[in-house]
Amino acid sequence: MTYRLRTLLVDLALAGSSVACGDAPSTDELTGRASTTSIASAPAPTDDTTTSRAAPSTAPTVAPDPTVDPGDGSACIGTRLGLSCLVDGEWENFDRDNSPIYDWVQSVDLCPDGRILAITLDGVATHAGGRWTEIPAEFSVSGPDAVACGTDAIWAGFFGWVGRFQNGEWTFWDSEEVLGTTDFVKTVNDVAISPDGIAWVATSSSIARFDGEWTVWEEGAGFDVGLSPTAVDVDVAADGTYTVYVAAGFRGIARFSEGQWTLQEAGLNGARDIAAADGTVLVPAFRNGATSYEGIAATPVTVADGLSSDTVRGIAIDDAGRQWFATSYGLTVLTDDGARTYRVDNSGLLDNDTYAVAVGGGGPVLPGEDPRPPSGLSGIVTDDTGTPLAGITVEACVDELRDEFDGETPCSDHPFSVSTVTAADGRFEVGDLPAGRYTIALQSPAGWTRVVDGSVAARYAAPAGEIADLGVITLSG
C-alpha cells in the first residue's frame, strides 16, 4: 500500500542551530566573493543563430588558494553544498566561501590539461594552478545544466542554448535553431566531447553533433521512433577510435559507431547520467541502484553490491576499471577488492547528497576511512497555539522525503534512519547520529507529515560532535 505524506512548511524558531536547507545565495553573497575573477561574457543573442564576444585581454586576478591542481589521479564530486575533490588521497572542498561554486553542483568535468570544470549560477568556472576563474554567461535565465571540457574548448548546455567557450570568447547557439525540431530541444541535458574535439549534445528529444556544422538525429531524421535523451558519454578505445553512448529514455541505449546509430532496448527510467568504458555501460536505475550492460546482458548494481544508497545520480568509470557512484547518501567506489564508501561521517566529503562525479585518468588513491564523532538533533514540537505536543514520533532520515511512501514509515526504505518520540514538554532528542544532514518526518494522530522548505524537503545539519538544536517545529492541524 502507498501512503501519502502531508506537507509542513518549515516554521522554526531557531535556537542557535546549524541548519542547511540549500537556499540559493543572495545577490550580496554572490557579488561579495573576493576569491574569484570573472571573464567577460557574451551579450544577449540577437535573431542570429550564434553570438560571441571576446574576453578582456588583461590577465584576470585570482585568489592563491586553494592549492589543489587535479589531473590524472583525481576525482571531483558535485554535492548539494558544493564540490569535493579527491587528489592523492586527500580531500579539498569548494563552495561559495572559497570559489564561484554555489550549492547543488550537478555537473562537473576534469579537462585533459588537469583543470576542474564546474557549473555556477552564472556560467562555468575553471580551476587550475590553485586558482579559480569564473566565465559567466549573463544572458541566460539560469546557470548551465551540463558542462564538458575538450582539448581546446569548454562546452555548456543551458535551457534554450548551447555554448562554446574557445579562444577567450563564448559562442552561443539557439537550441531551437540547431538542435532539433520540437519544443523539447530547449532542454539541453548533457554534453560530451570526443577525442577529435567533436561535441555531442543530448536534448530531451534529439541527439546533436557539432564538428564545424550541426548534425541532428531525432524522430524522422535518423530514428523512426521518438527519443528522450538524458545523458551522453564517449567510450574511447586503446587505438583512439570511440563509440558514443546515449541514455535515450524509455527507448533504451543509443550507440553510435562507424557512422551508424543502433538502439538497444533497456529499462531506463529517468537515468540522468551514463558512463561507458571498454564496452561496459553504466546507467542509474532511478531508485533501484544502477544497471551495468555488457552487450545485451544487464546486471543490477544495488546496496547489496556495496552501494551506499539505491538512489544513484552520477556515475563514472576510471581507467583502472573502478566504478564511481554519486548517490543520495555518499560516494561509493566499486573496486576489485570490494566497495569503498565515503560520507561526511567517515571522510572529508562536503555533503552526503551527491549528484555528479568526474574522474581523471586512473583515478586517485583511495583513502581509508576517517571516522568523525557522532552528532545529534534536538527540538520542540508544538501546535499552532504554541502548546507542546507529546507523543509525536520524530523520524530523522538521510534521503529525500517524497510525497508518498510504501514502507511502514516514510524512512523505512532509506539507507539509514532513526526515530524518537516527543516528551510531555514536546521536546525530542536523537543522539548517536552519523554526522551529516537529515530530513524530518513527524507522525501525529492525523498521519505522517514531512517538513519542507519551499518545495523540497528541509535538510538539517548534524555536525560531528554536536547536538544541533532545531528550535521549535510547529505542527499545524
N, C-alpha and C positions, 0 to 999 in steps of 0.2 A: 504494500500500500504506500502511496505517495502522500506526504503531509506537506501542507503549505505553511510557511513561516510568516507571521506578521512582521511588520517593519517598524522599528523605533528609531526615529531621527535622533541623533546624538543630542542629549541635553545634560551637559556635565557642568558641575561646579567644581572646577579643578582645584585640587589641594596640593600644589607643588608636584604634580605628577609629571611624568615624562611620557607624552602622548605623541605618536607619529601616525597621522592619518593620511599623509601623502598629498596634501593640498599643493596646488601649483604655487610657485614663488610669486611674491608681489612684484610690482614694477620696480619699487625701490630696491628689492633684493636683487633683481636681475641687473639693474644698471649700476649697482654698487660694487660689482666684482672688480677688484683691483688686480686679480691674478691672471687675467686673460687679455687678449687683444682681438679685435675684430678686423677682418679683411673686408673691404667694401663689397657690398652685394649688388646684384643686378636690380634695375628698376622694374616696376610692374610691366609685364609684357603688353605689347600693343596687339593689333589684329594679326601680326605676323606669327608664323608658327614658332619661331625661335627669337630669343633676345639674349644679348650678352653685354657685359661691361667689364673693363679691366680693373683689377685691384690696384691700390696705390703702389707706386714704385718704391717708396721708402720701406725699409725693413721694419716689421712690427716689433713693439716692445712686449716682452713676455716675462712671466714670473720664473724665477730659477728653480722652484720646487713644484711638485715632487720630482724625484730623480729617476723613476723607472723608465727604461727605454726598451720596451718589448720588441722582440723579433722572433726568430726561431726559438723554440723552447719557452713559449709563453702562452697564456690564455687570459682572456678577458670575459667577464660575466656581467651582463646587464641585469640590475636588480630594481626593485621598487623604490630604492633610496639612492641610487647612483650606480657607479661602475666599480667592480672589484677586478683587479688584475693579479695574476699569479706568475711570478717570474723567478726562476732559480729557487723554487721552494719557498718564496716569501710573498706575502700579500701586500698590495698597495691599493688604497681606496680613493676614489674621486667622486666628489659630489659638488653641490652648489657652493660650498665653502672654499674649495681649492681648485675649481675648474669651471668651465662653462656648462658642465653637465648638470642637469637637474634630476628630479625624481623620475622614476619609471623609464629606465633605459631599455627599449625594446628592440634596438638594432645596434650592432657593433661589428667591426671588422678589423682585421690585422693586415696591414699593407705589406707587399713584398719587401719594401725597404725598412720594415720594422716599425712604422708608425701605427699608433692606435687611431681608429676612426670611430666616432660615436655621434649619435644624433643629439641635438639640443632643441630648446624651444624655438629657436630662430633659424636653424640650419644644421650645420655639422661642425664638428671640432676635431682637430688632429693633435696628437701628442707625439713629440719627438725631441730627443736631446734634453729630456727633463722639463719640457715646456709645452703648454697648451696654446693653440691658435684657433680662434673661432672664425668660421666662414659663414656669415649669415646669409639668408635668402629672404629678405624682409617683405617681399611682395606676397609671400604665401600666407594663407589664412591660418595655417598651422605648421608645426615643425614636420620634418620628413618622417615617414613611416618605415623607410628602408634606406640603407646606405651600403655602398660597396666600393672597394678600392682596387684599381687596376695598376698597371706599371707606370702610367703617366697621367692618370686622371682619377677623380673621385666622382662617383655617381650617387644620386639620391632620388628617391621616389616620394613625391608629395601628393596630396589629394588634388587631382586635376593636372598635375605636371610631373615631368621627369627632368632632372637637371644633371649637367656635367660640369665639374669644375676642372679646368685644364689651362695651363699656362697663365695662371693668375686671374682667370675670369670664369664666370658662370655662363653657360648656355642653357636655356630652358625651352622645352617643347610642350605644347599644349597636348595633353593626353588624348583628347577627343579628335585632334588633327592627325596624330601619327600612330596611336596605339590600338586602334580598332574602331568599330562602327557602332557599338552600343553605348548606352549611358554608363554602363558598369566599368568602362575603361578609365573613368575618373579615379577609381580606387586602385592606386599603384601599390601592390602588396609586397613586392620583393624585386631586388636587382642582384645579378651576379655577373662577374667578369671572367671570361675565359682567357687562357694564356696568350691568345693572339690579340687581346685588347677589345674584343667584341663584347658589347653589353647585351645581356639577356634580361628581359623585363617581364614580370608576371603581373597582369592586372586581373580584376575579378571576372573578366570574360575573354581574355586573349593572352597570347604569348607573343612578344615582340623581340626583334634583334636589331641592333644598330652596329653596322660595320662601315659607316660613312653614309649609308642610306638606311631607312627604316623598312623592315620586312615584318609583316604581321600574319599570324596564324590564329584563326578563330573559326567558329561555325560558318561554313560556306567558303572558307579560304584556308584549305589545308586540312580541315577537320569536317566531318559530316555530322558531328554532334556538338552540342554546346559544352563549353568548358567553364570551370570556376577555379582558375589557378590561384593558389595562395602562396607558393614558395618555389624557388628555383635554386639549383646548385649545379656545379660543374665537377665531374669526376675526370681527373687528368691521369692518363696512363704514363708508364715509365718512358715511352718513346715520344711523349709530348702530345699525342692525339688525345682527344677528350670527348666525353659524352655529356650532354645536358639532360638533367632530370627536373621535371616539374611536378609538384603536387597539384593535380588537376581536379581537386574536389571530389564529388561523387563519381567522376569518371575513372579515377584511379591515378596512375603514374604515367605521365607522358615522357617519352625518351627520344632524344634527337641524336642520331648517329649516322654518319655517312650521308648527310643531306636529307634524311628522312625522319619523320615522326612516327612513332608507334605508341599505342595506348595499352597499358597493362591494367587489367581490372584489379582493383584493390579497394578494400573497405575504408577509405579515408573519410574522416568526419571532422571537419574543422582543423585540419593539420596546418599549423601556422609556420612550419619550418620543414626543411628536408635536407638531408646530408647524404652524400654519396662518395664512396672511396673503394677502389679495387672491385667494383661490381656489387658491393653491398650498399643498399639504400635504406636509410632510417627515416621514419616519419613519426611524429606524435600521433597517438590514437585517442585524442580528446581526453577523457578522464580515465582511460584504460591503459596508461603507460605509453608504450611506443611499439612499433612493429618494424622488424628487420626483414628486408626482402633480399633473397639470394636467387636471382632469376625469378621464377614464379612461386618459389617456396617462401611462405610467410611465417615468421616466428615472433610471437609476442614477447615483449620485454616489460616486466612489471616489478612491483615491490618484491615479488617472490624471487626475482633475479638480482635484487640488491638495490633497486631504485628507492630513493628516499620518499617519493610520492608518485602516485599514478597520474597526477596532473603534470604533464610534460609540455613545456612551451618551446624551448630551444634545444637544438641537437648539433653536435659536431663530431667529426672523426679525425683524429690526428694521424700523422704519417706512420706512427707506430701501431696503428690499428685500434687504439683505445677510443672508446665511445663516451662522449660527454653529454650529460643531460641536465639542462636547466629546468628545475621543477618548482612547484609551489612551496616546497619545503627543503630547499637547499640544492646544492650541486652534487650530482653523482657521476663518478668516472668508473666505467667498467673496464677492467684490465684482465690480462690472462691470469693474474693472481687473485682476482676477485673484485669486489666493489669498494670504492673509496667514496665516502660521503662527507661533504663539508657544509657545515651550518654555522650560525652565529655562536652556538654554544660550544663548538669544538674547533674553531678556526678563526681566521681574520676576515671571513666573508662579511660584506657590509650588511646584507639582509638575506633572510631565508627565501623571500618571494622573488625568484629569479625568472627572467624572461628570455634571455639571449645568451649565446656563448660563441666565441670565436677562438680558434686555436691556431697558433703559429707553428709551422713545421712539425716536428715530432712531439710538440707539447712540452710543458715544463716538468721539472722534477716534482713529484707529488709529495707534499709534506705529510708528516704524521699528524695525528690528532693533537690538538692543543686545548684540552678541556677548560671551560670557563666556569666560575662559581655559579650555582643555581640562583634563580631570581623568583619573583612572585608578583601577584596583583592583589590589590585590595580596593574596597569601595563601599558605598552605601546605596541601597536601592530604596526609593520612596515612591509614593503615588503623587498625583497632581497637587495634592494639598501639602506635600512635604512630610506626610506621615510615613515612618519607616515601615517597610514590608518584610515580614518574617516568613520563612519557609519558601522563599523563591530560589529555585535552582539556578545557579550561575555556571554556565559551561564555557570554558576557555578553549578555543580551537586554533590550530596553526594554519588552516587552509581557508580559502574564501568561503563565506557563507552565502548560499543561494536562496532563491525564493522558495524552493521545495527541497525536501529530503526524503529518503526512502528508508533509512535505518530507524532504530529506536529513538535516537536523538539527532539533532542537526549535525553533530560532530562525530557520530559513531563510525563513519567511514573515513575519518581523517587519519593521517599518519600518527598524530598524537593529539590527545585532548585530556582535559581534567575537569572535574566539576565539584562544586560545593553548594551549601545551602545557607541562605542568609539567616542570621541570628535574630533574636527578638528586637534588637535595635536596627535591623536592616543591614547590618554590616556583614561583609564577607571577606575572606582572605584565602587565596590559593597560593601555597608555597611550593618550594622544591620544583620550580619550573625550569626547563632548559631556557637559557637566555634567548630572546628573540622578540617577535611581535605576535600578538594574538587577536583574534576576533572573539566577540562575546555573544552568547545566546542566553536568554532568560526564559524560564518556564514558570508560568503562573497558572491559576485555575482556568484562565482563558486560552491557554495553549502556549506554544513556543513563540518567542519574539527575537528577531535578530537586531542588533544595534548597528545602525548605518550612519555614515557621514555623507550627506548628499545622496548620491545614487549607488554608492559602493559600501561594502562592509567596513566599518571603522576598525582600524588596527591600532592596538595599544602596545607600546614598547615596554618590555620587561628586561631592563638592563641587568647584566651579570652582577650578582652580589647585592641586588637591591630589591625591595618590595615597592613597586610602583603604585602610588595611591591614585586611583581614577576619580576620586571625589564622589559626587552624587549622580546617580543614574536615575532619572525619573521615568517610571514605567506607567504610561498612560493607559486608561481603560481597564 
